[in-house]
Every structure is written in structure tokens, then in C-alpha cells.
Amino acid sequence: MTARTFSSKNRRRSVRIGSAAVLTLAAAILVPAVLLFPAASPIAWHLLADSERAVPGRPLHSESDAHLFAARGEYQAFQIAIPAPQSGMQFVDAVSSDLSVSPNRRIDAGNITLYREHYVHVDAPSPDWHGKNHSLGAGWYPDPLIPFRNPKTKKPLAGNYRAAPFRVSASEILTLWVDVFVPRGTPPGEYHASITIVTDAGKMEIPWSLTVWNFDLPLRPTLQSSFAFWNQVSQDAKEELLRHRLMPQHIAQSPSASLDRELQSSHGLSMTDAGYWSGADNTHCTMKPPPPVKDLLATVAAHDPHLSLFNYTADEIQNCRDLYPMIQSWARNLHAAHIKNLVVMAPVQQLLDDGTGRSAVDIWVVLPMQFAKDAAGLAEARAHGSEIWSYNALVQDSYSPKWLIDYDPIDYRLQAGFLSETMGLTGLLYWRIDRWDGDVWTQVNNQGVFSPGNYPGDGLLVYPGEPAGLPGVVPSMRLKQLREGEQDYEYVELLKKLGRGQWALQQIRSIAPDWTNWTRSGDALETIRRQLGAEIDRLSTSAH
């Protein structure tokens, strides 16, 4: 392999990562942060799109340059792969310059976050239904992203798992993730920067650039969501999720209007769970009585009035038909307090009326496989004014996107983004993001927990921050893909407001028409995204 050098051309070259992983880097690091790679010069480097992963044995496309396109208020990313020379390499640090057009027009480097990609091992692949979408197999995958500095305070970190420094042995490769946020108010234009990689073999200056379009993504995401922490986590952890444009199911142990207002203005908080769980799920077809209306009204009064409240009332109760009258009773009380009723199940005729003419369920949360099976019910629920969200768990079918480590990153992005648009969805739910059973830094497998199969990474989208020296959580690469998809969704919503919604939907249907037929190409997805962005930019510029 030859070293990549900066070029203004946007072409890609397929390369192959070696098939083995090195098991030790330093005494404190027990799993690989690097992969075997053909030997190269001390200053070799390779650029990867954010849709790629450096997975052993799999070909990937090396970019000739790193040129990003983004709106104000948006995150974009790329990756840098750095092979060590034959003599090995002591990796010291990586820092980015400001992004600048001129001395007076710049984006401060504080908006750029660098991460080292940490590798976890999938012992056995997820179950294979032998369809269009299947596991990529057992092996090493990058997933946790260890920041070089605290993303909030910008101070260096000191934990057992470090971004730097550490020794990279001969034929190993270090992979870095580069995240950039475009501040609101940034003038449009093409900005240039460089990342300096410091090693004992010398320094590497890696140029990159960013085109800022002349429009903003809204602070409050249009796509609604609920992602659950089950552990007691710090406020930093919840803010990390909000930075990825996803809503924590619960904001705090007790309602706080002042915290609601703070997070709405700083992180775009838009909704939260009222917190009354009925106890009904797919293993318990029993339900507590509904909370009194006066208690629900007190909960509403404790929150900021601009925050939307829903109640996650029951989960996967499709077969609990005897509970339908009780769900209607819950709905009447929730509706009296102006709280939406969220239930994870496909719509049924019996619950399209709570006894007052209003649907007993305001938000139906449905698996991809249920859309074809329950198409008529979904259409009727929409006609009654209900919202339809999607969710994901385990491996339910052979064709739709999956949220497991051994599936392609595009699965996460398309479900959150273009597929949510083409399927007419307004929200996204995930049952849990912090399933930290044992040391998940070294063990992401769960064979036999959910079924005889292994579902690596299910319920795990963030890693505990303490081992990396963080007070909050460490994001995963999969969480970044969900963020990218949420931003894709926003592009279509903006075009709808500009009168170009049908055109936008036509574009995205060319790569994501339904749950069965969707592209596996990151290039194809990025091409459509840039077309949508360029059109919003054109319309926004001409309007002014």
C-alpha cells in the first residue's frame, strides 16, 4: 500500500485491512486499539469516510482527500488510519488547527473533537436469517470512541483507556475519528485546516477542509426520540446523548423546570417521559391501575410548559388483549393531563378510541418487520391522529437495518434518517443504551442472555466513561451513525418547509424506498445528502 497524499480530487481507492489483530498495546489496555496492516513509511496515512470501518479482512475505500459539507448547527466526521513503520511508533498526540478562510473568518478548533477508535471482539456473529441483511461475522470491530480531551472542558484525560500516548508496534494501525461541529452564525464558505499527528518518528500534517452551507439545522430535532439509560448516570452522560440529537428517556430523577429550560436552550431538549410505568410487557400481561389525574397534573406542572411530555406506558403487549380496557383507562387519565400515551406495539382497532373518541395510543412504536404485516392498522392509526415511531432490538428479520456491532454502520444511519422519512415516521426509540453487564470495554457479547444466539452490542450505545477518565460516557461509532441519520432526516424536513418536499422524497427513495430495499453504499447515501444540502443552500441563499 502507498501512503495517501492530499489531493483536491474526490476519488476513492479500495484497500484491505489485515486479517489479525494485536492483543496488547500497553499494560493498561487489554483489547486492541490497532489492527495489523502492511508496513508503510513513518508518515503514511489513509483517509476514511465516516460510513466506513477498519474491520480486519474487509476491504474499505480510502479517500483521496477529506472535504466535508455541513450546515450550521451540524456535525460531520471523517477518519484517519495511520500504519506504523517497521520499527514501530510511539504515538504521542493529535491536534487540529482552527478551520479558516482568512485570519478574520475561522471556526475555532474547540469545535473539533478527536477520538481514538477502540476495538472490541465479537465472539460469535449475530443470528443469520439468510436474507438481504446479515451479520458481517465474528472478529474485531471499532466501536468505543475515546476522546483525546474532555469534550466539555477540553482538558486532557487520564484513564486506563487512553487516546494517547501509547506504543504502536510494527505493522499495526491506529485509527482516529475526527468530529467537527459548525457553530451557528458561521459565515458560509470553504474552510481549511490541518491535523498534526505527533510521533517519535516525526510529525504528520494532514490537511482537510469543510464547506459550510448557508443554512442552519434547528437546535430542537424534528425527529422525536426516546433512548433509555437504566444506570444512574451523571448529567454529563445525558448531555452527551443530547449532543447526538437524541433524547434521554428521563432527564432527572425528579422533574425540574429550570433544568428543562437550560437543556432546551443549550442542547435542544424537546421531550421527556412523565415516568409512570404500568408494569405491562411481553412477559407480564398485567397492569397497575392508572395514576390519578391530579398526580399527572402535578408532574406536568413541575416541568417547563414548552417541553412535550409522553408516558412510556407499556412494552410489546401485542398478545395481551385482556389489557386493552386498562390501556384505555390509562389513556383517559393521561389525556386529561395533556400527556401523550406511548405504547410499543402495532396498532389494533380496539385501541383507536379511549372512550372519548381519541385514540388510546398517541405514539405507536413498531418494529420494521411489523410495517408490512400491519400496514392497514398503521394507516388507520395515522387517520386517527396517532404518530408512528420505529425501534430496533436483536435480529427480528432478514432484511431490515440492525443495530448490532457486527452489522454495517449504514444500518443505524438509514433507519434514523432516510428510511424514517420514506416510511412517514416521526420518532425513534431504543430500549436501553447502557447495558454494562461486566466490563463492556472487553466483553460486548451476550450469548444466551436474550436467546441462544449472540447479539453483540444490543442495549449498548455508550460505554462507561470512568475507565477513560470521563465523568460521563464514551460514545460509540454506532451512536455517531444515529446522529448522522437524524441530521439526514432534518434535511428533508427543511426542504418540505421550502416547498421542495416531494423532490426531496423522490431523491431519497432512490436509495431507501422501504425496509427491504435500501442501499448498502455510503457513497450513494452521501451523494444524496449533498444534493439535498446544496438545494437547501441554493434556496436559502436566493431567499436573502
CORNOR-V883789 format. One record per backbone hydrogen bond with DSSP energy under -0.5 kcal/mol. CO is the residue of the C=O (numbers start at 1). NH is the residue of the N-H. E is the energy in kcal/mol with one decimal. If there is no record, write none. Layout:
BEGIN
co=CO nh=NH e=E
co=CO nh=NH e=E
END
This chain:
BEGIN
co=9 nh=11 e=-0.9
co=11 nh=64 e=-1.8
co=13 nh=62 e=-4.0
co=15 nh=60 e=-3.0
co=17 nh=57 e=-1.3
co=18 nh=57 e=-0.7
co=20 nh=36 e=-1.8
co=26 nh=25 e=-0.6
co=26 nh=29 e=-1.5
co=28 nh=30 e=-0.6
co=29 nh=25 e=-0.9
co=29 nh=26 e=-0.7
co=32 nh=119 e=-2.3
co=33 nh=175 e=-0.7
co=34 nh=22 e=-0.6
co=35 nh=173 e=-0.9
co=36 nh=18 e=-1.3
co=41 nh=44 e=-1.8
co=45 nh=4 e=-1.9
co=46 nh=81 e=-3.4
co=47 nh=63 e=-3.7
co=48 nh=79 e=-2.9
co=49 nh=52 e=-1.7
co=53 nh=55 e=-1.5
co=55 nh=58 e=-2.0
co=58 nh=17 e=-1.2
co=60 nh=15 e=-3.4
co=60 nh=62 e=-0.6
co=61 nh=49 e=-0.5
co=61 nh=63 e=-0.5
co=62 nh=13 e=-2.1
co=63 nh=47 e=-0.8
co=64 nh=7 e=-0.7
co=65 nh=67 e=-0.6
co=66 nh=68 e=-0.5
co=66 nh=209 e=-2.5
co=68 nh=211 e=-3.0
co=70 nh=213 e=-2.7
co=71 nh=74 e=-1.2
co=72 nh=217 e=-2.8
co=74 nh=182 e=-2.2
co=76 nh=180 e=-2.8
co=77 nh=50 e=-0.7
co=78 nh=178 e=-3.1
co=79 nh=48 e=-2.3
co=80 nh=176 e=-2.9
co=81 nh=46 e=-2.3
co=81 nh=83 e=-0.5
co=82 nh=174 e=-2.3
co=84 nh=40 e=-0.7
co=84 nh=171 e=-0.7
co=85 nh=88 e=-2.0
co=89 nh=91 e=-0.8
co=89 nh=168 e=-3.6
co=90 nh=200 e=-1.5
co=91 nh=165 e=-0.7
co=91 nh=166 e=-1.6
co=93 nh=198 e=-2.9
co=95 nh=196 e=-3.1
co=98 nh=100 e=-0.5
co=99 nh=107 e=-3.5
co=100 nh=192 e=-2.3
co=102 nh=101 e=-0.6
co=102 nh=105 e=-1.6
co=105 nh=101 e=-3.0
co=105 nh=102 e=-1.4
co=106 nh=108 e=-0.5
co=107 nh=99 e=-2.5
co=108 nh=111 e=-2.2
co=109 nh=112 e=-2.1
co=111 nh=113 e=-0.5
co=111 nh=181 e=-2.3
co=113 nh=179 e=-2.9
co=114 nh=148 e=-2.1
co=115 nh=177 e=-2.3
co=116 nh=118 e=-0.5
co=116 nh=146 e=-2.6
co=118 nh=143 e=-2.5
co=120 nh=122 e=-0.5
co=120 nh=141 e=-2.7
co=121 nh=123 e=-0.8
co=121 nh=444 e=-0.6
co=122 nh=139 e=-2.1
co=125 nh=454 e=-0.6
co=127 nh=129 e=-0.6
co=139 nh=122 e=-3.2
co=140 nh=56 e=-0.6
co=141 nh=120 e=-2.8
co=143 nh=477 e=-1.9
co=144 nh=118 e=-2.6
co=144 nh=146 e=-0.6
co=145 nh=147 e=-0.6
co=146 nh=116 e=-2.8
co=148 nh=157 e=-0.9
co=150 nh=154 e=-3.1
co=155 nh=150 e=-3.2
co=160 nh=162 e=-0.7
co=166 nh=91 e=-2.3
co=167 nh=169 e=-0.6
co=168 nh=89 e=-2.8
co=169 nh=172 e=-1.9
co=171 nh=37 e=-3.9
co=172 nh=84 e=-3.1
co=173 nh=35 e=-0.9
co=174 nh=82 e=-3.2
co=175 nh=117 e=-2.4
co=176 nh=80 e=-2.2
co=177 nh=115 e=-2.4
co=177 nh=179 e=-0.6
co=178 nh=78 e=-1.6
co=179 nh=113 e=-2.7
co=180 nh=76 e=-2.1
co=181 nh=183 e=-0.7
co=182 nh=73 e=-3.4
co=183 nh=186 e=-1.5
co=189 nh=191 e=-0.6
co=189 nh=212 e=-3.1
co=191 nh=210 e=-2.6
co=192 nh=100 e=-2.4
co=193 nh=208 e=-2.5
co=194 nh=97 e=-2.7
co=194 nh=196 e=-0.5
co=195 nh=197 e=-0.6
co=195 nh=206 e=-2.8
co=196 nh=95 e=-2.0
co=196 nh=198 e=-0.6
co=197 nh=199 e=-0.5
co=197 nh=204 e=-2.1
co=198 nh=92 e=-2.8
co=198 nh=93 e=-1.5
co=199 nh=202 e=-1.4
co=202 nh=199 e=-2.2
co=204 nh=197 e=-2.7
co=204 nh=206 e=-0.7
co=205 nh=207 e=-0.7
co=206 nh=195 e=-2.4
co=208 nh=193 e=-2.7
co=209 nh=68 e=-2.7
co=210 nh=191 e=-3.5
co=210 nh=212 e=-0.6
co=211 nh=70 e=-2.4
co=211 nh=213 e=-0.6
co=212 nh=189 e=-1.7
co=213 nh=215 e=-1.2
co=215 nh=72 e=-2.6
co=219 nh=221 e=-0.7
co=222 nh=224 e=-0.5
co=224 nh=428 e=-1.4
co=226 nh=430 e=-2.1
co=227 nh=249 e=-2.3
co=228 nh=433 e=-2.2
co=231 nh=233 e=-0.8
co=234 nh=238 e=-1.3
co=235 nh=239 e=-2.4
co=236 nh=240 e=-1.9
co=237 nh=241 e=-1.5
co=238 nh=242 e=-2.1
co=239 nh=243 e=-2.1
co=240 nh=244 e=-0.6
co=241 nh=244 e=-1.2
co=241 nh=246 e=-1.5
co=242 nh=245 e=-2.2
co=247 nh=227 e=-2.6
co=249 nh=273 e=-2.5
co=256 nh=260 e=-2.5
co=257 nh=261 e=-2.3
co=258 nh=262 e=-2.2
co=259 nh=263 e=-2.6
co=260 nh=264 e=-2.1
co=261 nh=265 e=-2.0
co=262 nh=266 e=-1.9
co=263 nh=267 e=-2.1
co=263 nh=269 e=-1.8
co=264 nh=268 e=-0.8
co=270 nh=308 e=-2.0
co=272 nh=310 e=-1.9
co=275 nh=277 e=-0.8
co=278 nh=288 e=-2.4
co=280 nh=315 e=-2.2
co=281 nh=284 e=-1.1
co=284 nh=281 e=-1.5
co=284 nh=286 e=-1.1
co=292 nh=295 e=-0.5
co=292 nh=296 e=-1.9
co=293 nh=297 e=-2.8
co=294 nh=298 e=-1.7
co=295 nh=299 e=-1.9
co=296 nh=300 e=-2.3
co=297 nh=301 e=-2.4
co=298 nh=302 e=-1.3
co=299 nh=303 e=-0.6
co=300 nh=303 e=-1.2
co=302 nh=257 e=-0.6
co=304 nh=307 e=-1.8
co=308 nh=272 e=-1.9
co=309 nh=340 e=-2.1
co=310 nh=274 e=-3.2
co=311 nh=313 e=-1.4
co=311 nh=342 e=-2.7
co=313 nh=278 e=-1.5
co=313 nh=280 e=-0.5
co=314 nh=344 e=-2.2
co=317 nh=320 e=-2.0
co=319 nh=321 e=-0.9
co=320 nh=323 e=-1.8
co=321 nh=324 e=-1.6
co=323 nh=327 e=-2.4
co=324 nh=328 e=-2.1
co=325 nh=329 e=-1.7
co=326 nh=330 e=-2.5
co=327 nh=331 e=-2.6
co=328 nh=332 e=-2.2
co=329 nh=333 e=-1.7
co=330 nh=334 e=-2.7
co=331 nh=335 e=-3.0
co=332 nh=336 e=-1.7
co=333 nh=337 e=-1.0
co=334 nh=337 e=-0.7
co=334 nh=339 e=-2.5
co=335 nh=338 e=-1.4
co=340 nh=311 e=-2.4
co=340 nh=342 e=-0.6
co=341 nh=362 e=-1.8
co=341 nh=363 e=-2.2
co=342 nh=313 e=-2.4
co=342 nh=314 e=-0.8
co=343 nh=345 e=-1.1
co=343 nh=365 e=-1.9
co=344 nh=316 e=-1.7
co=344 nh=317 e=-0.8
co=348 nh=351 e=-1.4
co=349 nh=352 e=-1.7
co=351 nh=360 e=-1.4
co=351 nh=361 e=-0.9
co=358 nh=354 e=-3.2
co=360 nh=362 e=-0.5
co=362 nh=387 e=-3.2
co=363 nh=343 e=-2.2
co=363 nh=365 e=-0.5
co=364 nh=366 e=-0.5
co=364 nh=389 e=-2.9
co=365 nh=345 e=-0.6
co=366 nh=391 e=-1.2
co=367 nh=370 e=-1.5
co=368 nh=371 e=-1.5
co=368 nh=372 e=-0.5
co=369 nh=373 e=-0.9
co=370 nh=374 e=-2.5
co=372 nh=375 e=-0.9
co=374 nh=378 e=-2.3
co=375 nh=379 e=-2.1
co=376 nh=380 e=-2.2
co=377 nh=381 e=-2.4
co=378 nh=382 e=-2.2
co=379 nh=383 e=-1.9
co=380 nh=384 e=-1.2
co=381 nh=386 e=-2.4
co=382 nh=385 e=-2.0
co=384 nh=359 e=-0.5
co=387 nh=364 e=-2.5
co=388 nh=426 e=-2.1
co=388 nh=427 e=-0.6
co=389 nh=366 e=-2.3
co=390 nh=429 e=-2.0
co=391 nh=368 e=-0.5
co=398 nh=133 e=-2.7
co=404 nh=407 e=-1.6
co=406 nh=136 e=-3.6
co=408 nh=411 e=-1.9
co=409 nh=412 e=-0.8
co=409 nh=413 e=-1.3
co=410 nh=414 e=-2.6
co=411 nh=415 e=-1.7
co=412 nh=416 e=-1.9
co=413 nh=417 e=-1.8
co=414 nh=419 e=-2.4
co=414 nh=420 e=-0.7
co=417 nh=421 e=-1.7
co=418 nh=422 e=-2.7
co=419 nh=423 e=-2.1
co=420 nh=425 e=-3.1
co=421 nh=424 e=-1.5
co=426 nh=224 e=-2.5
co=427 nh=390 e=-1.7
co=428 nh=226 e=-1.8
co=429 nh=392 e=-0.6
co=430 nh=228 e=-1.4
co=433 nh=461 e=-2.3
co=433 nh=462 e=-1.8
co=434 nh=436 e=-1.8
co=435 nh=437 e=-0.6
co=436 nh=438 e=-0.6
co=438 nh=440 e=-1.1
co=439 nh=442 e=-1.8
co=439 nh=443 e=-1.5
co=444 nh=457 e=-1.7
co=446 nh=449 e=-2.5
co=446 nh=450 e=-0.7
co=451 nh=448 e=-1.1
co=453 nh=448 e=-1.6
co=453 nh=451 e=-0.5
co=455 nh=458 e=-2.2
co=456 nh=405 e=-2.4
co=457 nh=460 e=-2.0
co=459 nh=435 e=-2.5
co=461 nh=476 e=-1.2
co=463 nh=474 e=-3.0
co=465 nh=468 e=-1.5
co=465 nh=470 e=-2.6
co=466 nh=469 e=-2.0
co=467 nh=160 e=-0.8
co=467 nh=161 e=-2.5
co=472 nh=465 e=-1.5
co=473 nh=475 e=-0.5
co=474 nh=463 e=-2.9
co=475 nh=145 e=-2.5
co=476 nh=480 e=-1.4
co=477 nh=481 e=-1.5
co=478 nh=482 e=-1.8
co=479 nh=483 e=-2.0
co=480 nh=484 e=-2.4
co=481 nh=485 e=-2.3
co=482 nh=486 e=-2.4
co=483 nh=487 e=-2.1
co=484 nh=488 e=-2.2
co=485 nh=489 e=-2.3
co=486 nh=490 e=-1.5
co=487 nh=491 e=-1.5
co=488 nh=492 e=-1.4
co=489 nh=493 e=-1.9
co=490 nh=494 e=-2.5
co=491 nh=495 e=-2.0
co=492 nh=496 e=-2.0
co=493 nh=497 e=-1.7
co=494 nh=498 e=-1.2
co=495 nh=500 e=-3.3
co=496 nh=499 e=-1.4
co=500 nh=504 e=-2.3
co=501 nh=505 e=-2.7
co=502 nh=506 e=-2.1
co=503 nh=507 e=-2.0
co=504 nh=508 e=-2.3
co=505 nh=509 e=-2.0
co=506 nh=510 e=-0.6
co=507 nh=510 e=-1.0
co=508 nh=511 e=-1.4
co=508 nh=512 e=-2.2
co=511 nh=519 e=-2.8
co=516 nh=518 e=-0.8
co=517 nh=513 e=-0.9
co=517 nh=514 e=-1.2
co=520 nh=522 e=-0.6
co=521 nh=525 e=-1.8
co=522 nh=526 e=-2.6
co=523 nh=527 e=-2.3
co=524 nh=528 e=-1.9
co=525 nh=529 e=-2.5
co=526 nh=530 e=-2.5
co=527 nh=531 e=-1.8
co=528 nh=532 e=-2.5
co=529 nh=533 e=-2.8
co=530 nh=534 e=-2.6
co=531 nh=535 e=-1.7
co=532 nh=536 e=-2.3
co=533 nh=537 e=-2.6
co=534 nh=538 e=-2.3
co=535 nh=539 e=-2.5
co=536 nh=540 e=-2.9
co=537 nh=541 e=-2.4
co=538 nh=542 e=-2.5
co=539 nh=543 e=-1.5
co=540 nh=544 e=-0.6
co=541 nh=544 e=-0.9
END
